[in-house]
Structure formats: structure tokens, C-alpha cells
Amino acid sequence: EQINAVYKNKYAQKIKILPFGLDEKMFSPAVNNSPSKRLINIASAVPVKAHNDLFRAFKIVVEKFPDLKLECYGRDDNNLLASLAASCGIEKNVVLNGYTKYEQLPLILNDSLLYVLSSLHEAENMSIVEAAFCGVPVVSTAVGLAGELTENTVLPGDYKALASKINFVLNNYEIEKQKSLSRIPELHKRFSLGITVNNFVELYKSMTKLGS
């Protein structure tokens, strides 16, 4: 719609949307897994990731689920998140892990109840795709590809709606978990590494034909 508005349909029909892909062998559901009572967020401590909204939403959530932990992964070079959690009064429920190696992410995701993304905007966002490949329920702002992965999305910046969606998933967890697991075969058709690489190869081939 934005492309149509700017270019008045001149180029819209030529646009191809090709997402980056994931290794489905690396990111897959754990067998016979009982996840810990924790939510996961993987994002560097930069303004666009809106940790302020995430923490304010989580403060509402822990009023109903006081045993929950929110585990945050990602670079925080200026140590901003600890003071932010303290200002929200949730420092006892927030665990700040900093940067973690990529190969550890499948284990981290599979040991979580759900993945939460609070970003103000995204191009794609790989972390929610990684979570979805593991069958982890996703609650997200309506950014990037979130709408293709889950119906549990809210407008960016609406922390109260984000809290409400998190509570909804937790209150209906078995149903939401099964929905997430059932989506995996379709997600593989769109986001698996082999398919996405082939899509890019075909795109480059089509561009070389245009130039010949």
C-alpha cells in the first residue's frame, strides 16, 4: 500500500518480497519439553526495540503471574535495561543475559513459554521466526513479518494491549502452543533456508536475463 501511494502503481507490480530464511534443523521444537516459567525477548538495547513498552507490559503481567520471569538477551553496552527494570519495579522478575552465542538460541527458545517482541518497527525480525520454528507462541507488535507468524499482535507502542495479549496466551496456553506447533510445516515452506536461498538465486537469474 505504501509503495502504491508513493509510486502510483508504476513499480508495485515489479516488487518481490523475499524473506531471509532459517535452518529448520537448527531451530525446531524440543521433544518432550516442559518449558520454564519465563518469557523471552532477544533484542539489543536500542530505542527501536522499545524495551520501555516491554517492561511496562510485563509489570502488568506479573500482577497476575508473579512467578514469571522475563529473560532478555542482546547487547546492552550502556547497561540501560537494569535501571529501566528497576524504574518499573520489576527488577526481581527480569533477568538480563546480555549477548549470547547464536548456537545457544534454540535451547533458550525451547525452554521458554512464549516469545515477546515490542519493537516500534522491523524489516523482518529473525528472532520471532526462530521462535516460531521452535513452536514457541509469539506475542508481538504488528511489525515486520509478525502478522504471518501469529494472530497475537498489537499496535506498536501500546504496552497495555501487549500485556493483554501476553495474559491471553498464558491463560490459553495449551491451545496457543498447539497452534504454534501446527503452523511449523507452513512456515518451513516460506522461511526454510533451502527455499529462501533458491528464491534469491532465481531472482538474480531473472535480473541477469533483463540485462542481457
N, C-alpha and C positions, 0 to 999 in steps of 0.2 A: 504493500500500500504506500509506503514512504517513497519507494522508487517510482511508482506510478505518479505520485504527486509532484515529484521533482522533475522527472523527465517526460511526463505526459505520455506514457506507454511507448516511447520511442525505443527504449532499451530493455524494458521489463521482460519481454518475451525471450530475450537472449540470456537472462540471468540463470545460472545454475547454482544451486545451494549444495555444497559438498561438505559434510561434516568430517572432522577428524575421527579416526577410529581407535578401538581398543583391542588388546589381545584377550579374547574371551577365555583362553586357557589360564591366563593370569588372574583375571577378575571373574570369579564365578562363586556361586553360593557354597558355603561350608556345609558339609554333611553332618546331620545330627547335631546341629549347633544350637546352643542356648545363649543368646546374646546377653551381655551385661546391661545393667540399668543405666545406660548412658546414650546421649545423643552426640553426633559427630558433626564437626564443621572443619573443613580444610580450606583455609584462605589466609593469605598474608594480611598483616595488619595495616591495610591501606584504606582510605576513606570509601572507595567504591564498594568494598566488601561489607560495609555498614554493620560492623560489629556492635555499634551502639544500639541498633534496632534488634540485633540478635540477642543481646544481653537483656534488653528491656522486655523482649518477648519471653525469654527464659525465666525472668523474675516472676512473671505471671504464671508460667507453667509450674514452677516449683512450689507455688502456693497450694497446688493440688497434688503434686507429686514430689514431696520434699526429699525423697531418697535419690532422685535423679541427679546425674552428673552431666555436664556439658563439657566434652573434651574438644579443645581447639588445637588444630595442627596448622603450622605455617609460620613463616618468618615474622618476627616481631622485634626488629632490630632496636627500636626505641622503647621497648617494654611498655607499650601503651595499654595492653589488654588487662594487665593486673590491676592498674588503677581504675580502669573502666569497670571491671567486675566489682571492685570494692565500692565504687560510687553507686552501683546498682544494688549493693548489699547482698550479692550472690557469690562472693569470693570463695565460700566454703563448698559451693556446688560446681564451680568452674575449675577445670584442670587445663593448664596451659602447657602444651608439649613442645612448642616451637617447631622448627624444621624437622622433618622425618624423611628417611630414605624411601624412595618410590616403591621399592620391592616390599616394603612393610605394609603398604596401604591395604592390600586385600585382607590381611589378618585383622587390621584395625577396623575396617568397614564391617567385616563379618561378625565382629564382637560388639556391634552397636545395634540399638533398637531402631534408630532411624537417622537419616542424614538431613541436616538443615542448612539451607543456603539463604542468606539475607541480602545479597548483592543488589545494588541500585541498577546496574546494567551489566550484561555479559555478551560476548560474541557467541560462544558455545558453552563453555564451562565443562571441563573434563571431569571434575570431581563428582558431579551428580550422575554423569554417565557411568563412571566407575562404580558408584554406589548402586545404581540400577542394575548393572551387570551382576552384582553380588546378591541381587534380590532384596536389598535393603530399602524399605519405604523412604520416599523422598518428600520433604516439605520444602517449598522454595518460593521465593518471589518470582513473578512472571517475567523472567529474563532468559536470554539465550534459548536453549532447547528444552527448558523445564516443562513447557506445556506438552511436549511429545513424550515425556517420561512419566508424568504424574498429573492427576487432576487436582492435587493438593497444592495449588499455587495461590498467591495473593499479590496485590499491587506492591511494588517496591516502596519502602518507607512506612508501610502500615504494620507496625510491630504488634498491635493488638490483634489484627487479623492473623498475623503469623503465629501468635500464641494460640489463638483459637484453632488453627489448623493442626498445630502440634498436639494439642489436647484431644482433638478429634481422632487423630491417628492412634494415639496412645489408648484412648477409650475403646477403639475398634481394632485393636492391634492384629488379632489373628486374621481378620478379614483383609486388612490392608497389606499384611505380609503375604498372604496368598495372591492378592492382586499383583504385587510386585514380582513374585516368582513367576506368575503366569505370563507376564509381559516379556520375559527374557528372550524367548525364541524370536519374537518380532523385532526386538532391539538388536539382536545379532544380525538380522537381515539388513539393517540400516547402518549399524555402527561397528560391526566387527572389522578388525584390521584388514583382513584379506579383501573384503568388499570395498572398503573405503579407498584402499590403495589402488585397486582396479579402477574405481571411478575416476581418480585423479589421472591415472595413466590414459584412460580413454579421453579425458578432457584435453590432455596435452596432445594426443594424437589428432584430435579434431582441430586443434589450433594450428598444428603444422600443416594440415591439409589446406586450411584457409590461406596460409602464407605461400603455398606452392603454386 
